[in-house]
Amino acid sequence: MFKRFRRLRINAVTRELVRETHLNTSEFIYPLFVVSGKGVKNEIKSMPGVFQMSIDEILKECENLQNLGIKSILLFGIPSVKDSIGSDALSENGIIATALRAIKDKFPNLFVITDLCFCEYTDHGHCGILDKVHETVDNDATLEISATQALIHARNGSDMIAPSGMMDGIIETLRNALDGEGFENLPIMAYSTKFASGYYGPFRDVAESSPSFGNRNSYQMDPANRLEAINESLQDEAQGADILMVKPALAYLDILRDVRERTLLPLCAYNVSGEYALLKGAAKLGLIDYDRVMMETLIGIKRAGADMIITYHAKEASEILRKFN
């Protein structure tokens, strides 16, 4: 006898009863980009609905997010002055430290994850101190200043640190630095498998972080490499990461599943700017049912193995989920 799969599809209630994958607002992490000034809210042309915001506007947005049920944000800082080593990221009065204090003072229960990198802070747009001989980032010199940056985040209220620069040894370096200063309970979300992707283009508009020369292929991963991708995440786990990540998401769902099957750690997927912009562009042209494709995309990422999703769709998806709860 052949299997009648449709028996459980005919009735809407039955379909819901047997649904295997579910989205929850509590699993979304919404990125925010803070800049200097007051009353600043600049929409990014390549990312409709995403803004650079001054701290006062960030606070308004945090209230909006909490009202939607979104409990976690990923905070990026964009300083007004940049230099060769990203000094603003190393200052207690820098943009990220100042924003952290303001957010945690007004919204103590909002979970603030801080991106730890230097590309937004350097005048050359690369993710650390330059090795001018090899025209790339000096790995070990960048580890040293990354530890300093992590401690600034910790002292100013970060709830979790997310190093995104893809430096070898970054997790061990940060774990040792944090533990040595009494922050042993502060978790680290590793950008453990981060590819050198063309999907990051719109992010570099909002974060003002495009490299002034070359590219990031010498430290971010080759999109063609599956085994290396798995190894990157497993190495970060061994160094003490609390959460692993695959970035981007859609072109790397196979990697997301590969990592999921090899770790017991929580796994995050970053639904990146280019993925967001593609849906926005297709919707503007009338090519897709935006809400349906957005939710299908997020379900696909969750089904592949993600426990949480960093996504610019978080607010829109949360609005849709509220209608059914």
Residue frames relative to the residue before (quaternion, step in Angstrom):
aa qw qx qy qz dx dy dz
M 1.0000 0.0000 0.0000 0.0000 0.00 0.00 0.00
F 0.3871 -0.7156 0.5235 0.2529 3.56 -0.90 0.87
K 0.5311 -0.6424 0.4656 0.2975 3.55 -1.21 0.61
R 0.2445 -0.7679 0.5781 0.1277 3.58 -0.84 1.06
F 0.1730 -0.8188 0.5435 0.0652 3.56 0.13 1.30
R 0.6280 0.5863 -0.3362 0.3858 3.56 1.10 -0.69
R 0.4649 0.6778 -0.4562 0.3411 3.62 1.19 -0.28
L 0.7546 0.3800 -0.1949 0.4982 3.55 1.00 -0.88
R 0.6391 0.5159 -0.3327 0.4633 3.59 1.27 0.15
I 0.5548 0.6592 -0.3843 0.3316 3.58 1.16 -0.52
N 0.7638 0.3248 -0.1624 0.5337 3.57 0.98 -0.88
A 0.5089 -0.6810 0.4361 0.2952 3.59 -0.83 0.99
V 0.6422 0.5219 -0.3273 0.4562 3.59 1.00 -0.80
T 0.6488 0.5120 -0.3156 0.4661 3.57 0.97 -0.83
R 0.6166 0.5434 -0.3459 0.4527 3.58 0.99 -0.79
E 0.6774 0.4814 -0.2947 0.4717 3.56 0.95 -0.84
L 0.6258 0.5585 -0.3364 0.4281 3.58 1.02 -0.77
V 0.7736 0.3512 -0.1807 0.4956 3.59 0.93 -0.86
R 0.3876 0.7265 -0.4885 0.2887 3.61 1.23 0.13
E 0.3396 -0.8001 0.4722 0.1468 3.56 -0.72 1.11
T 0.7903 0.2454 -0.1091 0.5507 3.59 1.06 -0.69
H 0.0579 -0.8099 0.5833 -0.0211 3.56 -0.84 1.02
L 0.2990 -0.7224 0.5947 0.1874 3.54 -1.20 0.64
N 0.0615 -0.7760 0.6272 0.0261 3.53 -1.12 0.78
T 0.5657 -0.6198 0.4263 0.3379 3.55 -0.98 0.84
S 0.6266 0.5676 -0.3355 0.4155 3.58 1.04 -0.72
E 0.6506 0.5174 -0.3144 0.4584 3.60 1.24 -0.30
F 0.5939 0.5791 -0.3633 0.4242 3.60 1.26 -0.13
I 0.1231 -0.7395 0.6575 0.0750 3.53 -1.19 0.74
Y 0.1899 -0.8209 0.5337 0.0720 3.58 -0.63 1.15
P 0.3526 -0.7491 0.5177 0.2155 3.63 -0.71 1.00
L 0.0609 -0.7751 0.6286 0.0205 3.54 -1.10 0.82
F 0.2077 -0.7875 0.5761 0.0698 3.56 -1.05 0.87
V 0.1136 -0.8307 0.5447 0.0182 3.56 -0.42 1.24
V 0.0865 -0.7791 0.6209 0.0109 3.54 -1.04 0.96
S 0.6192 -0.5366 0.4215 0.3886 3.55 -1.32 0.22
G 0.6112 0.5718 -0.4183 0.3528 3.53 -1.33 0.29
K 0.3466 -0.6977 0.5826 0.2317 3.51 -1.37 -0.28
G 0.8235 0.1878 -0.1620 0.5102 3.54 -0.99 0.87
V 0.4524 0.6884 -0.4472 0.3486 3.58 1.22 0.43
K 0.1751 0.7444 -0.6297 0.1366 3.54 -0.88 1.02
N 0.0290 0.8341 -0.5420 0.0985 3.52 0.12 1.38
E 0.2788 -0.7556 0.5676 0.1711 3.58 -0.57 1.11
I 0.3727 -0.7272 0.5397 0.2025 3.53 -1.05 0.88
K 0.4885 -0.7128 0.4231 0.2725 3.55 -0.60 1.20
S 0.7206 0.4446 -0.2522 0.4685 3.59 0.94 -0.85
M 0.7544 0.2694 -0.1643 0.5756 3.59 1.32 -0.18
P 0.1705 -0.8201 0.5362 0.1038 3.63 0.33 1.15
G 0.7917 0.2820 -0.2274 0.4920 3.55 -0.90 0.97
V 0.6618 0.4312 -0.3019 0.5338 3.59 1.30 -0.01
F 0.1189 -0.8348 0.5372 -0.0193 3.55 -0.85 1.06
Q 0.3432 -0.5904 0.6683 0.2950 3.45 -1.45 0.29
M 0.0115 -0.8292 0.5577 -0.0352 3.59 -0.80 0.97
S 0.4427 -0.6430 0.5528 0.2913 3.53 -1.16 0.67
I 0.7198 -0.4800 0.2724 0.4210 3.57 -1.22 0.44
D 0.6467 0.5214 -0.3408 0.4402 3.62 0.92 -0.79
E 0.6724 0.4681 -0.2932 0.4927 3.58 1.05 -0.72
I 0.5847 0.5657 -0.3587 0.4577 3.59 1.12 -0.64
L 0.6521 0.5176 -0.3185 0.4532 3.58 0.97 -0.84
K 0.6265 0.5167 -0.3352 0.4777 3.59 1.03 -0.72
E 0.6611 0.5088 -0.3012 0.4620 3.56 0.99 -0.87
C 0.6211 0.5415 -0.3408 0.4527 3.59 1.03 -0.74
E 0.6364 0.5148 -0.3263 0.4727 3.58 1.02 -0.76
N 0.6354 0.5264 -0.3151 0.4689 3.56 1.02 -0.82
L 0.6548 0.5168 -0.3086 0.4571 3.57 0.95 -0.88
Q 0.6569 0.5020 -0.3157 0.4656 3.57 0.92 -0.84
N 0.6373 0.5277 -0.3262 0.4572 3.58 1.02 -0.73
L 0.6657 0.4810 -0.2882 0.4924 3.57 1.20 -0.55
G 0.5436 -0.6301 0.3927 0.3913 3.57 1.26 -0.23
I 0.4758 0.6466 -0.4509 0.3903 3.58 1.28 0.18
K 0.2081 -0.8417 0.4953 0.0545 3.54 -0.59 1.19
S 0.7748 0.3100 -0.1422 0.5323 3.60 1.23 -0.36
I 0.0751 -0.7722 0.6292 0.0460 3.54 -1.11 0.77
L 0.2586 -0.7032 0.6342 0.1906 3.54 -1.34 0.40
L 0.1754 -0.8431 0.5070 0.0383 3.55 -0.38 1.29
F 0.0945 -0.7682 0.6330 0.0150 3.53 -0.94 1.08
G 0.2292 -0.7761 0.5733 0.1282 3.56 -0.99 0.83
I 0.0984 -0.7711 0.6276 0.0428 3.57 -1.05 0.83
P 0.2203 -0.8255 0.5049 0.1228 3.62 -0.16 1.22
S 0.5421 -0.6166 0.4625 0.3349 3.55 -1.25 0.39
V 0.7619 0.2301 -0.1327 0.5908 3.58 1.20 -0.53
K 0.0945 -0.7966 0.5967 0.0224 3.57 -0.85 1.01
D 0.0409 -0.7857 0.6160 0.0398 3.57 -1.21 0.52
S 0.7693 -0.4237 0.2372 0.4153 3.56 -1.29 0.05
I 0.7769 0.3100 -0.1824 0.5167 3.61 1.11 -0.51
G 0.4951 -0.6806 0.4235 0.3351 3.60 1.23 0.10
S 0.0408 0.8712 -0.4883 0.0304 3.57 0.98 0.88
D 0.6041 0.5785 -0.3704 0.4041 3.59 1.02 -0.71
A 0.6390 0.5329 -0.3196 0.4534 3.59 1.10 -0.66
L 0.7048 0.4505 -0.2415 0.4919 3.57 1.26 -0.44
S 0.6081 0.5720 -0.3292 0.4411 3.56 1.31 0.18
E 0.4925 -0.6523 0.4986 0.2886 3.56 -1.05 0.83
N 0.7213 0.3790 -0.2329 0.5308 3.57 1.25 -0.35
G 0.3782 0.7327 -0.4765 0.3052 3.55 1.25 0.38
I 0.7289 -0.4617 0.2873 0.4158 3.56 -1.30 0.28
I 0.6924 0.4746 -0.3041 0.4504 3.61 0.87 -0.86
A 0.6535 0.5088 -0.3180 0.4615 3.61 0.97 -0.83
T 0.6606 0.5075 -0.3019 0.4636 3.57 0.95 -0.88
A 0.6642 0.4970 -0.3013 0.4702 3.58 0.95 -0.86
L 0.6160 0.5556 -0.3404 0.4426 3.57 1.00 -0.80
R 0.6741 0.4982 -0.3021 0.4541 3.56 0.82 -0.97
A 0.6641 0.5107 -0.3032 0.4542 3.58 0.94 -0.89
I 0.6802 0.4908 -0.2949 0.4577 3.59 0.89 -0.92
K 0.7088 0.4571 -0.2785 0.4595 3.58 0.80 -0.95
D 0.5987 0.5550 -0.3654 0.4473 3.59 1.15 -0.51
K 0.7568 0.3745 -0.2063 0.4944 3.59 0.93 -0.86
F 0.7975 0.1729 -0.0729 0.5734 3.59 1.07 -0.71
P 0.0866 -0.8589 0.5026 0.0467 3.59 0.53 1.16
N 0.7067 0.4617 -0.2664 0.4651 3.58 1.13 -0.53
L 0.5106 0.6099 -0.4372 0.4197 3.58 1.25 -0.04
F 0.3377 -0.7520 0.5331 0.1907 3.58 -0.78 1.03
V 0.1057 -0.8275 0.5514 -0.0043 3.54 -0.42 1.29
I 0.1196 -0.7603 0.6377 0.0298 3.54 -0.64 1.22
T 0.1840 -0.7998 0.5625 0.0999 3.58 -0.83 0.92
D 0.3827 -0.6906 0.5689 0.2300 3.53 -0.92 0.98
L 0.1397 -0.7905 0.5940 0.0531 3.55 -0.87 1.01
C 0.3558 0.6833 -0.5619 0.3011 3.53 -0.40 1.30
F 0.4056 -0.7229 0.5034 0.2441 3.58 -1.27 0.05
C 0.4582 0.7202 -0.4477 0.2666 3.60 1.20 -0.19
E 0.6645 0.4928 -0.3126 0.4667 3.61 1.07 -0.64
Y 0.7273 0.4750 -0.2110 0.4482 3.57 1.21 -0.57
T 0.6749 0.4982 -0.2953 0.4571 3.59 1.20 -0.44
D 0.5136 -0.6536 0.4615 0.3099 3.56 -1.12 0.65
H 0.6760 0.4632 -0.2961 0.4907 3.60 1.25 -0.24
G 0.4710 -0.7351 0.3967 0.2837 3.60 1.29 -0.08
H 0.5606 0.5730 -0.4117 0.4334 3.59 1.24 0.17
C 0.6197 -0.6469 0.3544 0.2683 3.52 -1.28 0.57
G 0.8089 0.1069 -0.0996 0.5695 3.58 1.04 0.69
I 0.7347 -0.3619 0.3146 0.4798 3.54 -1.29 -0.45
L 0.4296 -0.7391 0.4622 0.2357 3.55 -0.84 0.96
D 0.2477 -0.6666 0.6826 0.1683 3.48 -1.31 0.71
K 0.2398 -0.8368 0.4770 0.1213 3.56 0.00 1.32
V 0.5792 0.5882 -0.3777 0.4194 3.57 1.17 -0.50
H 0.7864 0.2979 -0.1390 0.5229 3.56 0.88 -1.00
E 0.3533 -0.7694 0.4599 0.2676 3.58 1.36 0.00
T 0.5763 0.5042 -0.4135 0.4926 3.51 0.80 1.14
V 0.6342 -0.5016 0.3998 0.4317 3.58 -1.24 -0.27
D 0.4181 -0.6796 0.5498 0.2472 3.56 -1.02 0.89
N 0.3950 -0.7734 0.4459 0.2167 3.56 -0.24 1.31
D 0.7751 0.3999 -0.2265 0.4336 3.59 0.54 -1.16
A 0.6090 0.5267 -0.3534 0.4762 3.59 1.10 -0.61
T 0.6547 0.5047 -0.3049 0.4729 3.58 1.06 -0.74
L 0.5760 0.5694 -0.3806 0.4462 3.59 1.10 -0.58
E 0.6483 0.5410 -0.3249 0.4259 3.58 0.93 -0.87
I 0.7299 0.4037 -0.2574 0.4879 3.59 0.78 -0.93
S 0.5632 0.5821 -0.3899 0.4381 3.60 1.19 -0.40
A 0.6180 0.5351 -0.3392 0.4655 3.57 1.05 -0.71
T 0.6375 0.5140 -0.3173 0.4783 3.58 1.02 -0.81
Q 0.6499 0.5149 -0.3113 0.4643 3.58 0.94 -0.89
A 0.6474 0.5291 -0.3236 0.4431 3.61 0.93 -0.85
L 0.6657 0.4992 -0.3073 0.4618 3.58 0.95 -0.81
I 0.6088 0.5277 -0.3523 0.4762 3.60 1.08 -0.62
H 0.6361 0.5117 -0.3270 0.4761 3.59 0.95 -0.81
A 0.6736 0.5111 -0.2986 0.4425 3.56 0.87 -0.96
R 0.6942 0.4890 -0.2873 0.4432 3.58 0.81 -0.96
N 0.7428 0.4173 -0.2216 0.4744 3.58 1.09 -0.61
G 0.7437 -0.4978 0.2002 0.3988 3.56 1.22 0.45
S 0.3584 0.7344 -0.5108 0.2669 3.62 1.17 0.18
D 0.3405 -0.7456 0.5407 0.1892 3.57 -0.99 0.86
M 0.7793 -0.0335 0.0141 0.6256 3.57 1.24 -0.40
I 0.2703 -0.7691 0.5626 0.1372 3.56 -1.01 0.83
A 0.1089 -0.8037 0.5848 0.0120 3.55 -0.91 0.99
P 0.1343 -0.8151 0.5600 0.0631 3.62 -0.08 1.25
S 0.1371 -0.8500 0.5085 0.0144 3.56 -0.61 1.17
G 0.5138 0.7156 -0.3798 0.2822 3.59 1.25 -0.10
M 0.3440 -0.7714 0.4713 0.2539 3.61 1.29 -0.21
M 0.3064 0.7147 -0.5552 0.2951 3.56 0.88 0.99
D 0.4824 -0.6490 0.5000 0.3101 3.58 -0.96 0.82
G 0.8140 0.2488 -0.1975 0.4862 3.57 -0.91 0.95
I 0.4027 0.7568 -0.4558 0.2395 3.60 1.24 0.01
I 0.6623 0.5136 -0.3332 0.4319 3.61 0.91 -0.79
E 0.6556 0.4990 -0.3109 0.4738 3.58 0.90 -0.87
T 0.6409 0.5351 -0.3174 0.4496 3.58 0.98 -0.86
L 0.7052 0.4553 -0.2697 0.4718 3.58 0.82 -0.97
R 0.6330 0.5358 -0.3402 0.4432 3.58 0.97 -0.81
N 0.6675 0.4942 -0.3004 0.4690 3.57 0.94 -0.88
A 0.6610 0.5088 -0.3109 0.4556 3.58 0.95 -0.86
L 0.6796 0.4856 -0.2920 0.4658 3.59 0.89 -0.91
D 0.6637 0.5031 -0.3113 0.4578 3.58 0.88 -0.90
G 0.6627 0.5347 -0.3006 0.4296 3.57 1.01 -0.82
E 0.7304 0.3782 -0.2218 0.5237 3.58 1.23 -0.44
G 0.6486 -0.5693 0.3083 0.4002 3.58 1.21 0.41
F 0.5725 0.5864 -0.3811 0.4279 3.59 1.24 0.32
E 0.1739 0.8338 -0.5072 0.1315 3.56 1.03 0.80
N 0.6839 0.4714 -0.2898 0.4756 3.61 1.20 -0.36
L 0.5277 0.6131 -0.4183 0.4131 3.59 1.27 0.08
P 0.3082 -0.7958 0.4895 0.1790 3.63 -0.48 1.13
I 0.2762 -0.7309 0.6029 0.1614 3.53 -1.34 0.46
M 0.1648 -0.7419 0.6439 0.0881 3.53 -0.92 1.03
A 0.2316 -0.8077 0.5308 0.1108 3.56 -0.40 1.22
Y 0.3187 -0.6431 0.6530 0.2417 3.54 -1.11 0.77
S 0.0256 -0.8995 0.4360 0.0158 3.50 0.80 1.13
T 0.7721 0.1217 -0.0811 0.6184 3.59 1.08 -0.67
K 0.1458 0.7967 -0.5580 0.1809 3.53 -0.01 1.38
F 0.2558 -0.8122 0.5147 0.0996 3.53 -0.57 1.22
A 0.4797 -0.6095 0.5446 0.3193 3.55 -1.27 0.50
S 0.0730 0.8745 -0.4592 0.1379 3.51 0.31 1.36
G 0.4797 -0.6511 0.5182 0.2784 3.51 -1.22 0.61
Y 0.5550 0.6340 -0.3734 0.3879 3.57 1.29 -0.23
Y 0.5973 0.6044 -0.3564 0.3885 3.62 1.23 -0.14
G 0.3666 0.7942 -0.4492 0.1818 3.59 1.23 -0.22
P 0.7166 0.4389 -0.2865 0.4602 3.65 0.66 -0.96
F 0.5788 0.5763 -0.3799 0.4342 3.62 1.09 -0.62
R 0.6765 0.5016 -0.3080 0.4426 3.56 0.92 -0.85
D 0.5621 0.5586 -0.3863 0.4720 3.56 1.27 -0.29
V 0.7309 0.4312 -0.2500 0.4661 3.56 0.77 -1.01
A 0.7384 0.4025 -0.2299 0.4899 3.60 1.01 -0.78
E 0.3105 -0.7727 0.4951 0.2479 3.59 1.32 -0.12
S 0.4674 0.7209 -0.3750 0.3483 3.54 1.00 0.92
S 0.3143 0.7537 -0.5238 0.2424 3.60 1.11 0.50
P 0.5023 -0.6476 0.4693 0.3287 3.62 -0.92 0.81
S 0.4376 -0.7033 0.4951 0.2623 3.58 -0.98 0.84
F 0.7763 0.0655 -0.0681 0.6232 3.57 1.29 -0.25
G 0.8319 0.2326 -0.1541 0.4797 3.55 -1.20 0.49
N 0.4285 -0.6574 0.5433 0.2984 3.52 -1.20 -0.70
R 0.5679 -0.6134 0.4309 0.3400 3.58 -1.26 -0.18
N 0.3064 0.8022 -0.4693 0.2058 3.57 1.24 0.39
S 0.6492 0.5334 -0.3300 0.4302 3.60 1.16 -0.44
Y 0.7746 0.2667 -0.2056 0.5353 3.61 1.22 -0.05
Q 0.6666 0.3968 -0.3182 0.5450 3.61 1.11 -0.38
M 0.6156 -0.6407 0.3488 0.2981 3.56 -1.18 0.65
D 0.5353 -0.5920 0.5078 0.3242 3.53 -1.26 0.60
P 0.4570 -0.7131 0.4557 0.2738 3.64 -0.66 1.03
A 0.6352 0.5623 -0.3289 0.4148 3.60 1.19 -0.43
N 0.6871 0.5478 -0.2626 0.3985 3.60 1.21 -0.46
R 0.2131 -0.8020 0.5519 0.0820 3.55 -0.41 1.28
L 0.7056 0.4703 -0.2874 0.4454 3.61 0.72 -1.01
E 0.6311 0.5176 -0.3274 0.4760 3.58 1.01 -0.76
A 0.6228 0.5527 -0.3352 0.4408 3.58 1.02 -0.80
I 0.6526 0.4969 -0.3047 0.4841 3.56 0.97 -0.87
N 0.6688 0.5222 -0.2979 0.4374 3.56 0.89 -0.98
E 0.6015 0.5693 -0.3540 0.4345 3.59 1.03 -0.80
S 0.6975 0.4646 -0.2808 0.4678 3.58 0.85 -0.96
L 0.6666 0.5028 -0.3135 0.4523 3.59 0.91 -0.83
Q 0.6251 0.5251 -0.3379 0.4683 3.58 1.09 -0.66
D 0.6497 0.5016 -0.3208 0.4726 3.60 0.99 -0.77
E 0.6029 0.5373 -0.3530 0.4724 3.57 1.08 -0.66
A 0.6690 0.5079 -0.2961 0.4549 3.58 0.91 -0.92
Q 0.6811 0.4885 -0.2856 0.4646 3.60 1.12 -0.66
G 0.6777 -0.5338 0.2835 0.4188 3.59 1.24 -0.10
A 0.3376 0.7366 -0.5189 0.2724 3.61 1.18 0.35
D 0.3613 -0.7342 0.5381 0.2021 3.56 -1.11 0.73
I 0.7665 0.0978 -0.0449 0.6332 3.58 1.21 -0.63
L 0.2591 -0.7524 0.5868 0.1498 3.56 -1.04 0.81
M 0.1637 -0.7952 0.5793 0.0725 3.57 -1.24 0.38
V 0.1502 -0.7184 0.6662 0.1319 3.50 -1.32 0.53
K 0.0606 0.7886 -0.6031 0.1036 3.57 -0.86 1.06
P 0.5025 -0.2574 -0.8064 0.1758 1.63 -1.52 2.07
A 0.5909 -0.6020 0.4202 0.3343 3.54 -1.34 -0.08
L 0.7684 0.4652 -0.2638 0.3516 3.57 0.37 -1.26
A 0.7234 0.4056 -0.2548 0.4972 3.60 0.92 -0.79
Y 0.7349 0.3920 -0.1951 0.5179 3.57 1.33 -0.11
L 0.2345 0.7939 -0.5276 0.1909 3.58 1.09 0.66
D 0.5900 0.5586 -0.3728 0.4482 3.59 1.14 -0.51
I 0.6546 0.4993 -0.3053 0.4785 3.57 1.03 -0.81
L 0.6021 0.5570 -0.3442 0.4568 3.56 1.05 -0.78
R 0.6748 0.4726 -0.2844 0.4904 3.59 0.94 -0.87
D 0.6233 0.5468 -0.3380 0.4453 3.60 0.99 -0.80
V 0.6876 0.4646 -0.2833 0.4807 3.57 0.88 -0.94
R 0.6156 0.5669 -0.3387 0.4301 3.58 0.99 -0.85
E 0.7126 0.4695 -0.2559 0.4542 3.57 0.95 -0.88
R 0.7343 0.4249 -0.2259 0.4788 3.59 1.25 -0.25
T 0.7523 0.3099 -0.2043 0.5443 3.59 1.22 0.00
L 0.3366 -0.7067 0.5808 0.2233 3.52 -1.29 0.47
L 0.4832 0.6592 -0.4418 0.3699 3.58 1.28 0.03
P 0.5797 -0.5315 0.4623 0.4094 3.60 -1.23 0.35
L 0.1997 -0.7970 0.5666 0.0625 3.54 -1.08 0.82
C 0.1716 -0.7835 0.5947 0.0548 3.53 -0.87 1.08
A 0.1486 -0.7443 0.6396 0.1216 3.55 -1.23 0.56
Y 0.2552 -0.7496 0.5912 0.1534 3.57 -1.02 0.83
N 0.2132 -0.7550 0.6163 0.0685 3.53 -0.52 1.33
V 0.1838 -0.8942 0.4013 0.0749 3.52 0.32 1.38
S 0.7752 -0.4212 0.2487 0.3997 3.49 -1.41 0.27
G 0.6689 0.5063 -0.3098 0.4474 3.59 0.92 -0.84
E 0.6201 0.5285 -0.3321 0.4752 3.57 1.10 -0.70
Y 0.6395 0.5162 -0.2998 0.4844 3.55 1.05 -0.84
A 0.6889 0.4976 -0.2856 0.4429 3.57 0.85 -1.00
L 0.6018 0.5645 -0.3586 0.4365 3.60 1.05 -0.68
L 0.6783 0.4773 -0.2917 0.4765 3.58 0.91 -0.90
K 0.6437 0.5190 -0.3237 0.4599 3.57 0.98 -0.82
G 0.6665 0.5073 -0.2990 0.4572 3.57 0.96 -0.86
A 0.6639 0.4953 -0.3040 0.4705 3.57 0.96 -0.86
A 0.6370 0.5223 -0.3280 0.4624 3.58 1.04 -0.73
K 0.6367 0.5400 -0.3237 0.4452 3.58 0.98 -0.84
L 0.7024 0.4421 -0.2513 0.4980 3.56 1.10 -0.73
G 0.4888 -0.6911 0.4138 0.3351 3.58 1.28 -0.02
L 0.4286 0.7417 -0.4243 0.2936 3.57 1.22 0.42
I 0.8004 0.1797 -0.0803 0.5662 3.60 1.15 -0.53
D 0.4546 -0.5694 0.5914 0.3457 3.50 -1.42 0.22
Y 0.3563 -0.8057 0.4261 0.2057 3.56 0.01 1.35
D 0.6902 0.4882 -0.3022 0.4404 3.59 0.72 -1.02
R 0.6701 0.5056 -0.3053 0.4496 3.56 0.92 -0.89
V 0.6843 0.4723 -0.2927 0.4723 3.58 0.89 -0.91
M 0.6086 0.5537 -0.3478 0.4496 3.59 1.04 -0.73
M 0.7059 0.4521 -0.2731 0.4719 3.58 0.78 -0.99
E 0.6212 0.5319 -0.3369 0.4667 3.59 1.07 -0.69
T 0.6246 0.5399 -0.3234 0.4625 3.55 1.07 -0.78
L 0.6906 0.4782 -0.2790 0.4654 3.57 0.85 -0.97
I 0.6179 0.5261 -0.3363 0.4779 3.58 1.06 -0.73
G 0.6430 0.5367 -0.3210 0.4422 3.58 0.98 -0.84
I 0.6507 0.5055 -0.3048 0.4777 3.57 1.02 -0.83
K 0.6581 0.4964 -0.3031 0.4781 3.56 0.97 -0.86
R 0.6604 0.5205 -0.3069 0.4458 3.59 0.91 -0.90
A 0.6444 0.5378 -0.3175 0.4413 3.57 1.07 -0.71
G 0.7253 -0.4609 0.2376 0.4528 3.58 1.22 -0.29
A 0.4956 0.6737 -0.4333 0.3359 3.59 1.22 -0.05
D 0.3182 -0.7275 0.5777 0.1892 3.55 -1.05 0.82
M 0.7764 0.0634 -0.0148 0.6268 3.56 1.24 -0.55
I 0.1984 -0.7900 0.5746 0.0793 3.56 -1.16 0.63
I 0.2529 -0.7002 0.6478 0.1618 3.53 -0.94 0.97
T 0.1917 0.8112 -0.5218 0.1817 3.57 -0.51 1.14
Y 0.4477 -0.6714 0.5332 0.2539 3.53 -1.15 0.79
H 0.5880 0.5657 -0.3560 0.4555 3.57 1.31 -0.15
A 0.3914 0.7835 -0.4480 0.1794 3.61 1.23 -0.27
K 0.6823 0.4888 -0.3097 0.4467 3.60 0.84 -0.88
E 0.6793 0.4866 -0.2927 0.4648 3.58 0.88 -0.93
A 0.6592 0.5026 -0.3066 0.4678 3.57 0.97 -0.85
S 0.6406 0.5262 -0.3244 0.4555 3.58 1.01 -0.76
E 0.6153 0.5384 -0.3404 0.4645 3.58 1.05 -0.74
I 0.6635 0.4942 -0.3039 0.4724 3.58 0.95 -0.85
L 0.6639 0.5105 -0.3109 0.4494 3.59 0.90 -0.87
R 0.6084 0.5720 -0.3490 0.4254 3.59 1.09 -0.70
K 0.6268 0.5632 -0.3334 0.4228 3.57 1.08 -0.70
F 0.7458 0.3945 -0.2054 0.4959 3.57 1.15 -0.58
N 0.6472 0.4992 -0.3199 0.4791 3.58 1.29 0.12
